[in-house]
Amino acid sequence: MKAVVYEKPFSVMVRDVDDPRIQHPNDVLVRVTSTAICGSDLHMYEGRTAAEAGIVFGHENLGVIEETGDGVTSLSVGDRVVMPFNVACGFCKNCLAGKTAFCLTVNPGFAGGAYGYVAMGPYEGGQAELLRVPFADFNCLKLPPGEEFETDFVLLADIFPTGYHGCELAQVSPGESVAVYGAGPVGLMAAYSALLRGAAKVFSVDRVPERLAKAEEIGAIPIDFTKGDPAAQIKEQTDGEGTDKGVDAVGYQAQAHDASHEEPAIVLNELVETVRPTGMLGVPGLYVPSDPGGPDEHAKHGQLLVSIGRMFEKGQQMGTGQCNVKRYNRQLRDMIIAGRARPSFVVSHELPLEDAPAAYEKFDKRIEGYTKVVLHPGHALAA
């Protein structure tokens, strides 16, 4: 089959690789119809992880089941399904507690597994024509047949639930004010989710004009951090108090105010200043214990200088960690079907798999309006 394969920093290629096969009675094989490029893929693409050449990318996957293992009971050939980026067993201590991002079974020695991601287990990614899904009865979410809502549904694999998870970590409630740092795909989903949850005022902090414009389109208040300290800008619009809640949708590659260099802890520290005393911070933005490209030795080992004293002084609380997609994807699916949510507003380009190398380059450079790319293996679609 054809698949998007990592070659070296800033280089992926579409190559022929071995087809996946059923390895366990609980597996299914899915013919991929949509697979998205994620901002997290860019960490590997840029050489900012320990990813080695040959890894097949892709953890946001949707398709139609082509083959089932003998032990699969709730799924059939022809079912249209979307898979959480988390690979999970469904029966370990963490899965039973609903914390499927931290499954203790699928990646021995590590809490959590994922498709096509370094250190997240032996699961090849779905930026390919076929995908093997383990523990399929648990990991596959059934969708209505056909092609309706295709670009909405594929976002259930990761960014829509992850944005919602950021609001859940911050315990966003109706009538509250929320600051979301980052207006990339996850940040836009966090701002959108805050509005879906009834937030009265949502601020969206970024520096890319197209992203800030998109945030404004959905009802968020754009804040350009290159035009002044974002915490100060937000306090000016909240009677000096700051927001009730805050979400970090940026992570460890955060940019300084002048966008001239990275400051890995700047968003965390800005959130501490932005959110009012006793407020909540939700941090789904990715942080890693090892970053080869970190700006200093501490950052290279995931050790950041965070204003814990100021956070303590303000009595704030913080929730962190990757999204437990299974906790949210069924309800979010039903919101899409009911017409209550249309997350596909973030999708800027739909392209055939063969265009992946150029799409990675343009998405990484944030040029030509590239905000979220959905690849369609086997289909020559274009935005």
Residue, then its C-alpha position, 0 to 999 in steps of 0.5 A: m500500500k501507499a503511505v506517508v513515511y518519515e525520511k528525515p527532519f523536514s522530509v516525508m515521502v509517499r512510499d510503497v510499504d507492506d500492507p497491514r494484516i490481522q495479527h490478533p482475533n480482536d483486530v480489524l483492517v480499515r480502508v482509510t478514506s480520510t486522515a488528517i495531518c496534526g500539529s503533533d505530527l510536525h514535532m516529528y517532522e521537524g526532528r523535535t522527537a526521537a522519531e527514526a526514518g521509516i515511521v508511517f505517520g497518521h493518528e487521525n483516521l477514518g475509514v471503512i472496515e475491510e476485514t475483521g478478526d475472528g474475535v470481533t463481535s460488534l463490528s462488520v465489514g463495511d462499517r464506517v468508523v473513526m478511531p481515537f488517536n489513543v490505542a487502548c485496551g478497554f480493560c486495564k485500570n486506567c481504561l476502566a477509569g475512562k483514562t484511555a490516553f494512559c492505557l497500561t496494556v498497549n505499550p508495555g513500560f509506558a502509559g499510553g499508545a497511539y498510531g504512527y507516533v514515536a514511543m507510542g507503541p508498534y502501531e503504524g499510522g493511518q496516513a496510508e491506504l490501510l490501517r490495522v486497528p487493535f482491540a477494535d470493538f473498543n477502539c472503533l466508533k461507528l458512524p452513519p454510512g456514506e460520506e456525509f460529515e466526512t471532514d467533521f467526523v475525522l476530527l473526532a479522532d483527535i482535535f475536536p475531543t482534544g480541544y473539548h478536553g482542554c475545556e474539561l481540564a479547565q472546568v469551563s462552565p456556562g457564563e465564564s470567560v476563557a482565554v485560549y492560547g493558540a489558534g491552531p486547529v486544537g486551539l480553535m477547537a478549544a475556543y469552539s468547545a468553550l462556546l459550545r459549553g456556554a462560555a460568555k467570552v472567549f479570547s483566542v491568542d495567536r500571531v497568525p492573521e488567518r488563524l485569528a480571523k478564523a477565531e473571530e468568525i466563530g465568536a472568539i475575541p482575537i488577541d495578537f501577542t505580537k502587538g503587546d503582552p497578551a495577559a495585559q490585553i485580556k485584562e484590559q477587556t475583563d475589568g483588570e481581573g483576568t479570565d475565569k479559565g485558561v487553556d494552553a493549546v500550544g505546548y513546548q514550541a511556544q514563541a516569544h512575544d516578538a516571535s523571534h525565538e522559542e520560549p517553552a514555558i511562556v504560554l504556561n506563565e502567561l496563563v498564570e497571569t491571565v487567569r484570575p485568582t482561584g481560576m483553572l488552567g487546562v493544558p492539553g498542549l503537548y509537553v515532552p520529557s525529551d526535546p532534542g531541539g530545545p533552546d537550552e539544556h533544561a528544555k531539552h529534558g522537559q524541564l521548564l521554568v514555570s512561575i509556580g510561586r505566582m500560581f500558588e499565590k493566586g490559588q490556581q489549579m491546573g489539569t494536564g495530559q493528553c485527551n482521553v478521546k473515548r470519553y468525548n467522541r460519542q457525544l461529539r459525534d452525536m452533536i455533529i449528526a444533530g447539527r449542533a457542531r460543525p468542527s470542519f470549519v478548521v479544515s483548509h485543504e482536502l488533498p490526495l495522499e500523494d500531496a502529503p509532502a507538500a502539505y507538510e511543508k506548507f502546514d509547517k511554514r503556516i503559509e497559503g492558508y494551511t490550517k488543517v489538512v485532510l488527506h483522502p487516500g485513493h481520492a484525488l480531492a482538492a480544496 
